Amino acid sequence: MERRTFLRGAVIGTSAAAFGGTLMRGAAYAAPAQNGPSPYGALGAADANGILLPGGFTSRVIARSGKAVSGTSYAWHNAPDGGACFADGTGWIYVSNSEISTGGGASAVKFDSSGAITGAYRILSNTRNNCAGGATPWQTWLSCEEVSRGYVYETDPWGVNAATRRAAMGQFKHEAAAADPVRKVVYMTEDETDGCFYRFIPTTWGNLSSGTLQVLVAGSGAAGSFSWTNVPDPDGSPTYTRDQVSAAKIFNGGEGCHYANDTVWFTTKGDNRVWRLNLTDSTYELAYDDSLVNPGSAPLTGVDNVTGSSSGDLFVAEDGGNMEICMITPDEIVAPFLRVNGQSGSEITGPAFSPDGTRLYFSSQRGTSGSSADGITYEVTGPFRR
């Protein structure tokens, strides 16, 4: 308890494309991103789907909870959450979690090269509150249970191989995961007000059945150096994993996580921050903090899921706020990319780019009614920077 009191006042998708620019280097601490003009221009009027987009972009509804995905007989799951895209020949697959307490799991939608839907199906069943997760370099989806002492499940986006519980990755309130093929580790966030940030080192890269769970250790500031310490009991029983290493740094509500180019970004919803770890020199800093952005006019609040584009732009979804997906650009500007109207009782989840970077998928978890049975999954197409 003393440790938490001391530290509390401190501070995949699948687009693992190269990031460049000042924001993405992270070699030295700089002021967090500030609001400014979007590289895509101002948002236009709401379209027929209630989405405000920049000029040149369009949206379509891909799926609705409880209803058959267009062209298929598969009923889409409730409360769509974290998601990712996977190349499938000349087409691709979008996977999406279901954040409900009974059944949970994840589903997938297949697209051909033109973007037409060719199939939909279940890839994980009978799990709990599957919130976010992450893609692996060997083309599997890590679906994370956001419950106390929850698990990570490794799933097959094609639905051919059975999903597998990866107990070695620890039992805690999992949120997101991001694979680092250079250091051959998987980073993970924990959605607790006194949560930690973890990495899992598989015994063999590409096989998550065994390995070592570690927790990030650092000082109490908003920037500094960090190291890693083994978690003695990854099963979190009887002592929670976040309480086992006294020097572990505390983060307020870990959410999205994204890796690219020797850098990992993750969000903390409890304090509306985006963190950046520079893995080449083991330093950390803030990439965004809403309390430091033109006080009272921060464009990004309720920070949640996160993904990146090949241009170096980070896309951060809001849980609440203005129901926006905001961009943080390589030159450290934060601006809205889209806004969803008439769904204030929902949250935006699962942003992920198609393999060619021309389409962005995301969901409104509770749609217009605020019910988990009213989730909507969307696609946005347009001239994304690449």
N, C-alpha and C positions, 0 to 999 in steps of 0.2 A: 504493500500500500504506500509506503514512503517513496518507493521508486516511482510509482505512477504520479504522485503528487509533485515530485521534483521535475519530472519530464513533461508533464501535460502542458505546462505553459510554454513549452518550446514549440518550437514549431512542430489481339493479336488479333485486334483484327488480324487479318492475314496479310495486310499490306506492309511487309517487312522491307520496304523500299529504302533507298539511300536518302538520308536527311542531310541537308547542308545549311549554311547560313549561321548567323550569330546565335539565335535561340537554340539551335540544335547542337552546337559545339560543346557547350557546358564546361569548358576548361577552366574558366574563372568566374567568380560570382558576379552577376550583374543584376540591375534592378529587374523585377518581374515584368512581364508583358503589360503594356498599356493599351487602352482602347484607341482605335483609329479607324480609318476607312478600310472596308473590305476590298481585297483585290478584285472581287467580282461585282462591286458596286452595291448600291442600296437594294433592299428587299422590295419586291413589287407587291401588288395586291394579291390577296389570297386566291389560289386557284380553286377548281371544282372540288378538290380534296381538302380544302381548308389550309393549304400550305403556302406560306409566303417564301418566294424564291427570288434569286437575282435573275436578271435578264438572260435569256438563252437556256434556262433550265426548266424541265418539266417533271411532274411526278405521276406515279400510278400506284394503285393499291395492288399489292401482291397477294395478300391473304388476310382473312378476318377470323378471329377466334370462333370455334364452333361451326364454321362454314367450310365447305369443300373448297380447297385451293383450285383456282380456275383451271379447267381442263383435266382435273383429276377427281377421284372420289375420296381423297384424304381430307378429313376435317382438321383444320389448323388448331394448334394447342392454345390454351388460355395463357394470359400474362406473358407474352413473348418478351424475352430479355436479351442477354448477351448473344452475339452472333459473329460469324466469320464467313468468308468466301474461300472456295477451293476450286482450282482449275480442274476441268473435266473434259479432256480432249479439246475440242474447239468451243465448248460451252463452259459452264461453271455450276457450282452448288453453293447455296446460302444455307447455313445451319443456324438454328435459333433455339435457345433454352426456353423452358417454361418455369416461371417462378411461382409455382403453387405448392402448397404443403403436402398435398396428397396426389401422387402420380408423377408430378414434376417432369423430369426428363428433357428431351430435345427432339426436334424435327428438322427436316431438310426439304428444300425445294430445288429442283434441277432446271437449268435453262440451257437452250441450245445457243449456237453462235449468234443468232439474231436477237436473243433475249426472250424468246418465247418459252413459256413454262412447259416442260415435258414430263414432270413427275413430282410427287411429294410423298413423304413417308416418315415414319418414326425411326430414330436411331438410338434412343435411350428411354427407358420406362422405369416406373416404380422407384423414383428417387425423390428428394425433397428440396423445394425452393432452389431450383437450379437457376442461379443468377447470371453471373458472367462466366468467364473462362478464357481460353486462348487456343490458337492453332499451333501445331507442331510442324517442324520442317519435314517430317515424314508423313504429313498429310492426315493427321488425326485431329479431332476436336476434344479439348479438355473441358469438360462441363463440371462446374464447381457448385457444391451445395452451400448455400448461405444459411447454415444452421450451426448451432453450437456443436463442436466436434464433428463437423460435416466432412465429407470426402470429396476427392477429385475422381471423376470417371473419365476414362479415355474411350472415345467413341469413334466409329467409322462413318465419315460423311456419306459414304455410298450405301450404308446400311447392310453391308454384307457380313462383316465380322461383328461378333457380339461385343457389347460394351464391357469394359473391365474396370473394377474399382482399383484405384492406385493408393492403397493405404500407406505406403512408404512416404508419400508426399505430405503426410501429416493430417491430423484431425483437428480442425479449427473452423471458424466461421469464414470459409473461403469466399472470395469474391472473384478476382480475375487472375489470369496467368499469362506470362509472356516468355517465349522460348528464346534463348540466346545461343545461337549455334557456334559462336566464337569461343566462349567460355564453357559451352556445353552444360548449361544449367537452365532451370525454369524459375522465373521470379513469380511471386504470388503475394497478393494483398489480402488483408484481413478486415472484415467489416465490423469492427468493434470500436467504441469510443476510445478505448485504450489498446487498440490493436497494434500489430507489428508488421514489418515487411520481411518476407522470407525469400530464400532461394533453395531449390532442390537440386542436388548434384547426383544424377543417376550413376549407378555403378558402371553401366554401359550406355553411352549416348544412343538414343533411339529405343531404349527399353526402360520404362518407368517403374518396373516391378520392384526395384531395390535401389537404395542410395542413401544419401545423407541430407537431412533437413537442417538448414542454418537460418539464423535470424540476424538482421542488420543491427549493428552496434554503432552508436554515434553519440555526440554530445547533445546539448539541449538547444542549440541555436538553429537558425534558419538556413545556415550553410556551414560546411566544414568537411572533415574527412570521415570516412566510415570504414568498418571492417565487418567480418562475419564470424559468428560463433555457433557451434553445433547446438541444436536443441536436444537435450538429453533424452526426452521421451516424446517422440513425434505423435503418439496416440493421444496426448493431452489428457491422460487420466492417471492419477487423480488430479494432477496439477495442469491447468491450461497451458498450452505451448507458450502463450504470450507472457506467462508469469515465471517461466523456468530460467531465464537468463536475466540477471539483475541489471545488466548494462544495456539491454535492448532498448532501442529508441521507440518511443510511443508515437503513433499516428492516429489522428482522429477520424475514424471511419474510412478505411481504405476501400477504394472502388476500382476504377479502370486501370489497366496496365498495358504498356506498349513498348516494344524494343525495336531499335534500328540503329545501325552504325555506332556501336560501342556506347550507346546511351539507352537508358530505360526511363520512361516517364510513367508516373502513376498519380492518381487523384485521391484527395481526401475530402469527402463530402461534408464532414462535420465542421470544417473551417474553410471550405471553398478554395482549396489550393491544388495546384498542379506542381508536383515535385519532379526534379530531374537528377538522375544519378549519372555522373560521368565515370564510366567503368574503366577508362584507361588510366586514370590517376586516383580512383577511389574517393571522389569528392561528391557532395550533394549540394543542391541549392533549390530555390523556388523558381519555377518558370512562370507561375501566375499565383497571385493572392488577391482576392477581390477586395480586401480591406485596404490595399495599397494602390488601387486603381481609381484615380479621380474620385475621391470619396463621395459615395452616394449615387454614383452613376456606373457602377461596374456592369459590363455587358454580360458577364458569365457568372451565374450563381447556381447552386445545387449541382456542382460538378460531379460527373458520374462516369459512364463508359467513355473510352477514348480509343481513337485509331489514328493512323497517319496516311498521307498520300506520298507519291513519289516525288512531288515538288518540294517536300519538306514542311508542308502544312500539317499541323495537328488539328484533329476534329474532336471536340469535346461535347458530349451530350448532357443536357440538363435534366435533373430530377426535380421538377418544379421550375422556379425562375419564370422565364417567359416561354417555356417549352421550346427552346431553341437548341440547335447544334451550332456552336461557335467555333471559329477558327483561331488558332494561334499560329501566326506566320513566322517564317525564319527570321524576319527582321523585327520580331517581338511586338507585333500588333495583334490585338484580340478584337474580333468583330463577329457579329452574327452571320452565319451562312444561310440558315433557314429558320422559320418559326412555324409552329403548328397552332392554328387558331381553334378555339372552342373546345379545348381538351385540358382545362386547368386541373382536373382531378387525376391526371395521368403523369407519366414521365417518359422521356425519350430513351430508348435502349438500343443496344446491338448495332451501332454504326460499323459498316464494313464495306470496303470497295471491291468491285468485281476485279478479277485478275488483270484486266487491261486498264483499270483505273477510270473508266468512263461512266460507271454507275455506282451510286452510293445506296446501300440498303440500311434501313433502320426500322424500329417499331415504336408505336405509341402503346405502352403496356396495357393501359386501361381505357383507351379510346375516349369517346364522347361521354359515356355514362359514368366513368370512374370505376367500373367493375372489371375484374380480371377476366371475365367472360366476354369482354368487348375489345380485346386487343386488336390492333391493326398493324400490318407490316407493309412498308412502302419501299418504292424504288425511285430514286432521283437520277435523271440522266441530263448530261449537259457538258459544256466545255471546261471540265476540270483541268487545272494546271497539272502538267506532268513533266 
